[in-house]
């Protein structure tokens, strides 16, 4: 291996290491950590969730939950699982062979006990491996509490009835994971059953859980959902929790009358949904000795004008208050000198490079070691910042990088703490991003850029005519992966997932026919360079 290649690999490794360290540096804002228990920990400790061969692991929690799993949990909650596992009578669902012998016994038991509500999906089938929905699982929990579907509530009204019993934390999930199942089980423990007792007490009385077991005592962080706002954090009573963008520069930016309007949130012990990371929660001691809970380095607040669970009256107030979320692609920081600027979800400043053009990065080697590429894990943006303005470009080495309005986003390695903006104006080419004012780079203004939007298995109608030196950004909007490959081999994009982009430069005049490799029989296009 030559020296240049070894040096390049060293820089790439250094960049990866630095990028991994960046979120850790943000944790310095939290002086201590609360005692945090996940719903998965609680469900496993109580024996309500057993996991697979590796137990209740992260891999298990990430898997989609099935109808069979929900049925097993239903039997466990009713104290009938052992009886079902020992069931030997004949007669079963037609598709019972899809599961193991032990689980076939469970399906046979359900088939023989129609009163338990597991009557299959029609034509004698159970569909044991089909994913379970939130509505179906809440039906399971409500029936375990003694509320029969069709009598106490109608199936179409499951969510509303469940909410009246305090069951709401997974209502917004499109497809349930085992992590969601854990959260629903734990929130159900305090729900009242048809006789007025809690499910926890009911399960203890039925010896489903040990008499010595105790309910979690921590403040339960919830995940509520709203149509326009998406999923956001709440306290145990459903009250919305907020971030203050000015806390990016100073964690105690909210003082005096501000704290009257925006009371702090604090809990020494937290019970959190399994989809959240315990390490993201911390505690910050304010100057007056008051402790405040933080999430991803941001102090958490209530809004005094939120008077009922589900109120989100504080969202976007003054352009500086936003609901706390677990899935921000970017957040906003605010300083007296810079105004609003983009940060990552942890409050770490993001930058653009004025030498970049739309859809591509020219920061390589030592540049990339000092300015690591940012790749978001979330998809949402604060109200007032369009989520659609965030995308993903594919770098020349095949790696991914998040972009804003098509322009790559970076960290600066010398930003070591929450709110640092040491890269601002550096060498007159690195700048923070005001999402309202940002319109592109100086370099991009000098280069003509065209876009090819890949939609519905098409590159668009007709040939695209461009000038020599122009850049063309291919962006895929289909769920299926696509690419663009020139017939003469002059260019080739990688396979692009939905939302991914790749930029090519047309440096020579000519006519270029191209196609999508996976769908080359019908997906073709043409670029004319003059």
C-alpha positions in Angstrom: 0.0 0.0 0.0 1.5 3.4 -1.0 2.1 6.2 1.5 -0.7 8.4 0.0 -3.3 5.6 0.4 -2.1 4.9 3.9 -2.4 8.6 4.8 -5.9 8.7 3.3 -7.1 5.7 5.3 -5.6 7.3 8.4 -7.5 10.5 7.8 -10.7 8.6 7.1 -10.3 6.6 10.4 -9.6 9.9 12.2 -12.7 11.5 10.8 -14.9 8.5 11.8 -13.4 8.6 15.4 -14.0 12.3 15.7 -17.5 12.0 14.5 -18.2 9.3 17.1 -16.8 11.5 19.8 -18.8 14.6 18.9 -22.1 13.6 20.7 -20.1 12.6 23.8 -18.6 16.1 24.0 -22.1 17.5 24.3 -22.7 15.6 27.5 -20.5 18.0 29.4 -23.5 20.3 29.9 -25.0 17.8 32.3 -23.3 17.7 35.7 -24.9 14.5 36.8 -27.3 11.8 35.6 -30.7 10.8 36.9 -31.5 7.2 37.7 -33.0 6.1 34.4 -35.0 2.8 33.8 -36.3 1.9 30.4 -39.7 0.2 29.9 -37.9 -2.8 28.5 -35.9 -3.2 31.7 -39.1 -3.0 33.8 -41.0 -5.4 31.6 -38.2 -7.9 31.6 -37.7 -7.6 35.4 -41.4 -8.2 36.0 -41.4 -11.2 33.6 -43.8 -9.6 31.2 -41.4 -9.6 28.3 -38.9 -12.5 28.0 -37.2 -11.7 24.7 -35.6 -14.3 22.5 -32.4 -16.5 22.8 -30.4 -13.4 23.8 -33.0 -12.1 26.2 -34.5 -8.6 26.0 -31.6 -7.3 23.9 -31.3 -4.2 21.8 -31.6 -6.4 18.7 -34.8 -8.0 20.1 -36.3 -4.6 20.9 -35.7 -3.4 17.4 -37.6 -6.3 15.8 -41.2 -5.9 14.6 -43.7 -7.6 17.0 -46.1 -10.2 15.6 -49.6 -11.4 16.2 -48.1 -14.6 17.8 -46.1 -12.5 20.3 -49.1 -10.4 21.1 -51.2 -13.6 21.7 -48.5 -15.0 24.0 -48.4 -11.8 26.0 -52.2 -11.8 26.2 -52.1 -15.3 27.6 -49.4 -14.4 30.1 -51.4 -11.4 31.4 -54.4 -13.7 31.9 -52.4 -16.3 33.7 -53.1 -18.9 31.0 -49.8 -19.2 29.2 -48.6 -22.4 31.0 -52.0 -24.1 30.3 -51.7 -23.1 26.6 -48.2 -24.4 26.3 -49.3 -27.8 27.7 -52.3 -28.0 25.4 -52.5 -31.3 23.5 -55.9 -31.5 21.9 -56.2 -31.7 18.2 -57.5 -29.0 15.9 -55.6 -25.9 14.9 -55.4 -23.0 12.6 -54.5 -23.9 9.0 -51.2 -21.9 9.1 -50.0 -23.2 12.5 -47.1 -25.0 10.7 -45.5 -21.6 10.2 -44.3 -21.6 13.9 -42.5 -24.0 16.2 -44.1 -27.1 17.8 -44.3 -25.3 21.2 -46.0 -22.3 19.6 -48.3 -24.6 17.6 -49.7 -25.8 21.0 -50.4 -22.2 21.9 -52.3 -21.6 18.6 -54.3 -24.8 19.1 -55.3 -23.5 22.6 -56.4 -20.2 21.1 -58.3 -22.0 18.4 -60.1 -24.1 21.1 -60.9 -21.1 23.3 -62.7 -18.6 21.0 -63.8 -16.7 24.1 -60.3 -15.3 24.4 -60.8 -13.2 21.3 -58.1 -14.8 19.1 -60.4 -16.1 16.3 -57.9 -15.7 13.5 -58.0 -13.6 10.3 -60.4 -15.6 8.2 -60.4 -18.8 6.2 -59.1 -20.7 9.2 -55.8 -18.8 9.3 -54.1 -17.0 12.3 -51.3 -15.3 10.4 -49.0 -15.7 13.4 -46.0 -13.9 11.8 -47.9 -10.8 10.6 -47.0 -7.6 12.5 -49.4 -6.4 15.2 -50.7 -2.9 15.1 -51.1 -0.4 18.0 -54.8 -0.7 17.8 -54.7 -4.5 18.0 -52.3 -4.5 20.9 -54.3 -1.9 22.9 -57.3 -4.2 22.4 -55.2 -7.0 23.9 -54.4 -4.9 26.9 -57.9 -3.6 27.4 -59.3 -7.1 27.3 -56.7 -8.2 29.9 -58.1 -5.4 32.0 -61.5 -6.9 31.7 -63.0 -4.6 29.0 -64.4 -6.7 26.3 -64.3 -5.5 22.7 -67.9 -5.1 21.4 -69.2 -4.6 24.9 -67.2 -2.1 26.8 -65.9 -0.5 23.7 -66.1 -0.8 19.9 -62.9 -1.9 18.1 -63.1 1.3 15.9 -62.9 3.4 19.1 -60.0 1.4 20.7 -57.6 4.4 20.8 -60.1 6.7 22.4 -61.2 4.1 25.0 -57.5 3.2 25.7 -56.6 6.8 26.2 -59.4 7.2 28.8 -57.6 4.4 30.7 -54.2 6.1 30.4 -53.0 4.0 27.4 -51.6 6.4 24.8 -47.8 6.1 24.4 -47.8 3.9 21.3 -50.9 5.2 19.6 -48.8 7.0 16.9 -46.6 4.0 16.0 -47.4 2.7 12.5 -45.8 -0.7 13.0 -45.0 -2.0 16.5 -41.6 -3.0 17.5 -40.9 -5.0 20.7 -39.7 -1.8 22.2 -43.2 -0.4 21.7 -44.7 -3.5 23.3 -42.5 -3.0 26.4 -43.7 0.6 26.6 -47.4 -0.3 26.3 -47.0 -3.1 28.9 -45.4 -0.7 31.5 -47.9 2.1 30.9 -50.8 -0.4 31.4 -49.6 -1.4 34.9 -51.2 1.6 36.4 -54.3 1.4 34.3 -57.6 0.6 36.2 -59.2 -2.7 35.4 -63.0 -3.3 35.1 -63.2 -3.8 38.9 -61.3 -0.6 39.8 -57.9 -2.2 40.7 -54.7 -1.6 38.7 -53.4 -4.1 36.3 -50.3 -4.4 38.5 -52.4 -5.4 41.5 -54.4 -7.8 39.3 -51.3 -9.5 38.0 -49.9 -9.9 41.5 -53.1 -11.4 42.8 -53.1 -13.9 39.9 -49.4 -14.7 40.6 -48.4 -13.6 37.2 -45.8 -11.3 38.8 -44.3 -11.8 42.2 -46.0 -10.4 45.3 -42.7 -8.8 46.2 -42.5 -6.9 42.9 -42.7 -3.1 43.0 -44.0 -0.6 40.5 -41.4 1.8 39.0 -41.3 5.0 41.0 -39.6 7.3 38.5 -41.3 10.1 36.5 -42.5 8.4 33.3 -41.4 10.2 30.2 -44.0 9.8 27.5 -44.1 10.1 23.8 -47.2 12.0 22.6 -48.1 12.6 19.0 -49.8 15.4 17.1 -50.7 15.6 13.4 -48.6 18.6 12.6 -46.0 18.3 15.3 -45.2 14.6 15.2 -43.9 12.7 18.2 -42.7 14.7 21.2 -41.7 14.2 24.9 -44.1 14.6 27.8 -44.0 14.1 31.5 -46.0 11.3 33.2 -49.2 13.3 33.1 -48.9 14.1 29.4 -47.7 17.7 29.8 -45.4 18.8 26.9 -41.7 19.3 27.5 -39.8 22.1 25.7 -36.4 23.3 24.6 -35.2 26.9 24.6 -32.9 27.7 21.7 -31.1 30.4 23.6 -29.8 27.7 25.9 -27.5 26.7 23.1 -25.2 29.6 24.1 -26.0 29.7 27.9 -27.8 26.9 29.7 -29.4 29.5 32.1 -30.7 31.9 29.5 -34.2 31.6 31.0 -34.2 33.6 34.2 -36.7 35.5 36.4 -40.1 36.1 34.7 -39.0 33.7 31.9 -39.0 30.9 34.5 -42.5 31.9 35.6 -43.8 31.4 32.1 -41.5 28.4 31.5 -41.1 26.4 34.7 -38.2 23.9 34.8 -38.7 20.2 34.6 -36.8 18.0 37.0 -36.9 14.4 38.2 -34.3 12.4 40.1 -35.7 9.1 38.7 -37.0 8.6 35.2 -38.9 5.8 33.5 -38.5 6.1 29.8 -39.8 4.4 26.6 -37.5 1.7 25.3 -37.1 3.6 22.0 -35.2 6.4 23.9 -31.6 6.2 25.1 -31.0 6.5 28.8 -27.6 8.2 28.2 -29.4 11.1 26.6 -30.9 12.2 29.9 -28.9 14.2 32.4 -29.3 16.8 35.2 -27.9 20.3 35.3 -27.4 22.3 38.5 -28.4 25.9 37.9 -26.5 28.8 39.6 -29.1 28.9 42.4 -28.7 25.2 43.2 -31.9 24.1 41.5 -31.6 20.9 39.5 -33.0 20.7 36.0 -33.4 17.6 33.8 -31.7 17.7 30.4 -32.3 15.8 27.2 -29.5 15.5 24.6 -27.8 18.4 26.5 -30.9 20.7 26.3 -32.6 21.8 29.6 -36.3 20.8 29.7 -39.2 23.2 30.5 -43.0 23.3 30.8 -45.1 26.1 29.4 -47.4 27.8 31.9 -50.2 28.2 29.3 -50.4 24.5 28.7 -53.2 23.7 31.1 -54.1 20.2 30.0 -52.3 17.0 28.8 -51.8 17.3 25.0 -51.5 21.1 25.0 -48.6 22.3 22.8 -49.3 26.0 23.1 -45.6 26.7 23.6 -44.5 25.4 20.2 -42.6 28.0 18.2 -43.3 30.8 20.7 -41.1 33.7 19.8 -39.3 31.4 17.4 -37.2 30.2 20.3 -39.3 27.6 22.1 -39.9 24.1 20.7 -41.3 20.8 21.8 -38.5 18.4 22.9 -38.2 15.5 20.4 -36.2 12.4 20.0 -36.0 12.6 16.2 -34.8 16.0 15.2 -32.7 16.1 12.0 -31.5 19.5 13.3 -32.4 21.9 16.0 -31.9 25.7 16.4 -29.5 27.6 18.5 -29.8 31.3 19.2 -27.1 33.8 20.2 -27.1 37.5 20.6 -24.5 38.0 17.8 -25.5 35.3 15.3 -29.2 35.0 15.7 -30.7 31.6 14.9 -28.4 28.9 13.5 -28.7 25.2 12.9 -27.4 22.7 15.4 -27.6 18.9 15.5 -30.1 17.3 17.9 -27.7 17.7 20.8 -27.1 21.4 20.3 -23.8 21.1 18.5 -23.3 23.8 15.9 -23.5 22.9 12.2 -21.7 24.7 9.4 -21.6 25.1 5.6 -18.4 25.4 3.5 -18.6 28.3 1.0 -16.5 26.4 -1.5 -19.1 23.6 -1.8 -21.7 23.6 -4.6 -25.2 22.2 -4.3 -25.3 18.5 -3.9 -21.5 17.9 -3.5 -18.6 18.4 -1.1 -15.1 19.6 -1.9 -13.9 19.1 1.7 -11.6 16.1 1.6 -8.5 14.8 3.5 -7.3 17.1 6.2 -10.3 19.4 5.6 -12.7 16.5 6.5 -10.6 15.6 9.5 -11.1 19.2 10.9 -14.7 19.5 9.6 -16.3 16.1 10.0 -19.4 15.4 7.9 -22.7 15.5 9.7 -25.2 12.7 9.2 -28.6 13.1 10.9 -30.4 10.2 12.6 -33.8 12.0 12.8 -36.0 13.4 10.2 -37.9 16.3 11.8 -37.1 20.0 12.0 -38.4 22.7 14.4 -41.6 24.5 13.3 -40.7 27.2 10.8 -37.8 25.2 9.3 -39.0 22.9 6.5 -38.1 19.2 7.1 -38.0 18.8 3.3 -35.0 21.2 3.1 -32.9 18.4 4.8 -31.5 15.7 2.6 -28.6 13.3 2.2 -25.9 13.5 -0.4 -23.5 10.7 -1.4 -19.9 11.7 -1.1 -17.3 10.5 -3.6 -16.2 7.7 -1.3 -19.7 6.4 -1.1 -20.4 7.7 2.5 -23.5 9.7 3.3 -23.7 13.3 4.5 -26.7 15.4 5.6 -27.5 18.5 3.6 -29.6 21.6 4.0 -31.2 23.0 0.9 -28.8 20.7 -1.0 -25.6 22.0 0.7 -23.5 19.6 2.9 -23.4 20.1 6.7 -20.3 19.8 8.9 -19.1 19.9 12.5 -16.0 21.7 13.6 -13.6 19.7 15.8 -12.7 22.7 18.0 -16.3 23.1 19.1 -16.0 21.1 22.3 -19.0 22.2 24.3 -22.7 22.9 23.9 -23.1 26.2 22.1 -19.5 26.6 20.8 -19.3 28.4 17.4 -15.6 28.5 17.0 -15.8 27.8 13.4 -17.9 30.8 12.5 -16.2 32.9 9.7 -13.0 30.8 9.8 -10.8 31.6 6.8 -13.9 33.4 5.4 -15.3 30.1 4.1 -16.9 28.4 7.1 -20.2 29.7 8.5 -23.1 28.8 10.6 -26.5 28.5 8.9 -29.4 30.9 9.5 -32.1 28.7 8.0 -34.2 31.7 7.0 -31.5 33.7 5.3 -29.4 30.9 3.8 -29.7 30.7 0.0 -26.5 28.9 -1.0 -22.7 29.3 -1.4 -20.6 31.7 -3.3 -19.2 28.8 -5.3 -22.6 27.5 -6.2 -23.6 30.9 -7.6 -20.8 30.6 -10.1 -21.9 27.2 -11.3 -25.1 26.4 -13.0 -26.9 23.5 -11.3 -29.7 21.4 -12.6 -31.8 18.7 -10.9 -33.2 15.4 -12.0 -35.9 14.2 -9.6 -36.4 10.5 -9.8 -40.1 9.9 -9.3 -42.4 7.0 -10.1 -39.7 5.0 -11.9 -38.9 7.9 -14.2 -36.1 10.5 -14.8 -38.7 12.9 -16.1 -39.9 13.7 -19.6 -37.6 14.7 -22.5 -33.9 15.3 -22.6 -32.2 17.7 -20.2 -30.0 20.4 -21.9 -27.2 22.0 -19.9 -24.0 24.0 -20.4 -20.5 22.6 -20.2 -19.3 22.7 -16.6 -22.8 22.4 -15.2 -23.6 20.2 -12.2 -26.6 17.8 -12.2 -28.1 16.6 -8.9 -29.9 13.3 -9.1 -32.4 12.8 -6.2 -34.5 9.7 -5.6 -38.0 10.2 -4.3 -39.2 6.6 -4.8 -39.2 3.9 -2.1 -37.2 1.7 -4.5 -33.5 2.3 -5.0 -32.4 3.8 -8.3 -29.2 5.0 -10.0 -28.1 6.8 -13.2 -25.5 5.2 -15.4 -24.2 6.7 -18.7 -24.3 4.3 -21.7 -20.7 5.4 -22.6 -19.5 5.0 -19.1 -18.8 8.7 -18.6 -20.7 8.9 -15.3 -22.4 6.6 -12.8 -24.2 7.3 -9.6 -24.4 4.8 -6.7 -27.8 3.3 -6.0 -29.7 6.0 -4.2 -32.2 5.2 -1.4 -35.3 7.4 -1.0 -34.2 10.9 -0.2 -30.6 10.4 -1.3 -28.8 12.7 -3.8 -25.7 12.4 -5.9 -24.1 15.1 -8.1 -22.2 14.8 -11.3 -20.4 17.5 -13.3 -20.8 17.6 -17.1 -17.4 18.8 -18.3 -17.5 17.9 -22.0 -20.0 18.8 -24.7 -22.0 15.9 -26.2 -25.1 13.8 -25.9 -25.3 11.3 -23.0 -27.8 8.6 -22.8 -28.2 7.0 -19.4 -30.3 4.4 -17.6 -31.1 3.0 -14.2 -29.4 -0.4 -13.8 -32.1 -2.2 -11.8 -34.8 -1.0 -14.2 -32.9 -0.4 -17.4 -35.6 -1.8 -19.7 -37.8 1.2 -19.1 -35.9 3.8 -17.0 -33.8 5.9 -19.4 -32.9 9.5 -19.9 -30.7 11.8 -21.9 -28.5 14.8 -21.2 -27.4 17.2 -23.9 -24.3 19.2 -23.0 -23.6 22.3 -25.1 
